Every structure is written in C-alpha cells, then in structure tokens.
Amino acid sequence: MSPRYHLAQLNIAKARAPLDHPLMKGFVDQLDHINALAERSPGFVWRLQTEEGDATAIRVFDDPLIIVNLSVWESVESLKDYVYGGEHLQVLRSKRDWMERLPAPSLALWWMPEGELPDVTLARDRLERLRLEGPSAEVFTFARPFSMPQRLGEPA
C-alpha cells in the first residue's frame, strides 16, 4: 500500500501595527472564532498554536509584525474550501484593513507524509524556496498546485 500524504500550508502576513494596537482589534477579536472554524472544517488535520490557542506570538521571521499560520490539511481542496468559503472569506476580504501587502509570496503549500507535522524552520525554508525558484512539486501555490505524490520520495 502506498503511503498517504497531507497538505502542509504556511501563510504569513505583516500586521499594520502590533497586535495590541487599537488598529488591530478587529483582527484579534476574530482569531479564536476563525481558528475554531478551521478546526471544525472538513479535511483539517492540525495547526501550529501556543497554549493561548493561536500562533501570533510565534516568531519565525526577524520582523515582529510578521505573523504566521501553519497548518496541515487532508487535501488542496479541503484547504481551499475553508480559505475561500464561508466565514473565512469575509475575514480574507478585510485583510487589507489589518495587513500590509508583501512584496514576495506569502503562501506556500507542500505535501508531507501522513502523520508528520511541519515545523517553522521547514515552513520558512519552503516559502523561501518558492520565492527563489517558483512553484514546483516541492512547494507550490493554489494558482499552480501539484498533485499528491504516488510514492514516498517521488515528485508530485
């Protein structure tokens, strides 16, 4: 039986102000609800979080205003359904109220063997590889997805 894979995703955003600033209140007020919505979504597997229940305090980049979201899903379709459907889409439409536009890719997707979880170093490296080399079987985007590998170590 060939191994199964899950989809890992990293997305980053640069806040317009520290999260305790009044400008960010609308974003911060929605975090718990949106994170809970993700966890109830079909295909959700795991997300990076602290004991407080989100990942906003986890520093992956030198800039303290860059926040990360790292999660694992059963498929590209399940993640896409969550991101672009329902309540999350409303938050996405308001993104510019709280986040600056980034000059480089802010979303990276890649396949991982089922049961493995990504760490922030791997995720940061995948995003950088996407920036430098563009989409490939090792790291890709919603716009240029790659299929799940058929066998361990085989490109998608």
N, C-alpha and C positions, 0 to 999 in steps of 0.2 A: 504494500500500500504506500503510495507516495505521500510525503509529508504535506500538511496543510500550512497555509500562510495566513497571516493577518496583516492589515494595512496600518503602518505607523504614520502619524502625521505630526508635524511641527508647524505651528504658525506663530509669528511674532508680530508685535505691534509696538509702536513708540507712542507712549502717552503724551498728551499735550502738557501735562503737569503731573507732579507727584500724586499718587492715588488718594492722599488725604486732603488734597486741594479741592475747594468747592466746585471747580470746573469739572472734576471727575466724578462727582456724586452720582449722577445718572448712570454711569457705567458701573461703579462699585455697587450701587444698590441692586443691580440686576445679576451680579455674579453668582450668588447662591442659587437663584432660580434657574439660570441658564445652565449652570453645571449640573444641577439635579435633572433638568430636562435632557441633557446629553446622556446621563447615566440611565435614564428610562427609555432611551431611543433604541429601536431595533438595530442590532449589529454592534452596539457599544461593547467594548471589552474592558478598557482601563483608561485612566487619565492620571497624569502627574499632579500631585497635590501635597500640601503641607497638612499639619494637624488642623489648621484653620479651614481646610476644605477647598482651597484653591492654590494656584501656583504663582500668584502675583509677587510673593516675597522671594521666589527662587531667582537668583541672579545667574544668567547664562552668558551675558554679554557685559562689556565694561560699562556701557551706558545704563544707569539705574532706571531710566524711563522706559527701557525695552522690557516688555513683559512677554512671557512665553505660554503657549498652550501646547502640551504634548499629550497625545492620546493614541489609543490603538482601537481599531475597528475591524469587523469581520470582512468588509469589502469596501471598494471605492464607492459603490452605490449606496451603502448604508451611511457612510460619512457624508456623501453629497446630499442625501435626503435630509439629514439633520441640519447641515450648514445652510442649505438653500430652501428649506421648507419650514413652515410654521413660525413659531415664536422667534427662533434664532435669526430668521431672515429679517425680522423687524430690528433686532439689535444690529445686524450687519448693515442695514440701511442707515443707521445712526452713527456708524463707526467714525466718520469724519468729525463728528462733534467732539470726540474724545481722543482720537488718534491722528498722528501726523502721517503723511504719505511717505513711504520708504522708497529710496532710490533703487533698491535691489529686491529680489524675490523675498516674500515674507511667508510663503507656504512651501513646504517640502513633504512629499509622500514617498514611502518606500515599503517594500514587502519584508516581513520578518517571519521566521518560522513560528507557528502557533506555539504559545507557551512562553516565548521570550518577550521581554519588555525592553524598550529602548531607554537609554539614559541620556542626559542632557548633552554630554560630550559627543556621542554618536549623532544626536539630532542636530547639533550645531555644525558638525562636520558635513552632514548631508546637505544642509542648507547652503553651506559654503561651496560644496561641490556643484550644486545646482546653479549657483551664481556664476561660477567659473566655467563650467562645461555645458550647461543647459540640460534639458531633460534626457534621461537615459533609463535603462532598466534598473539601475541602482538608485535613482532618485528622480522623481517626476512631479507633475502638477495635474490639477483637474483638466486643464486645457490639453495636456499631452499625457494621458495615463498610459501605463504599461500593464500588461496582463500579469496575473499571478504566475510565478514560476511553476513549471510542471514537476521539477525535481530539485532537491537541495543543491545549491551551487550553480544552478542553471539560470542564465539570464531569462527575463520575462519574455 
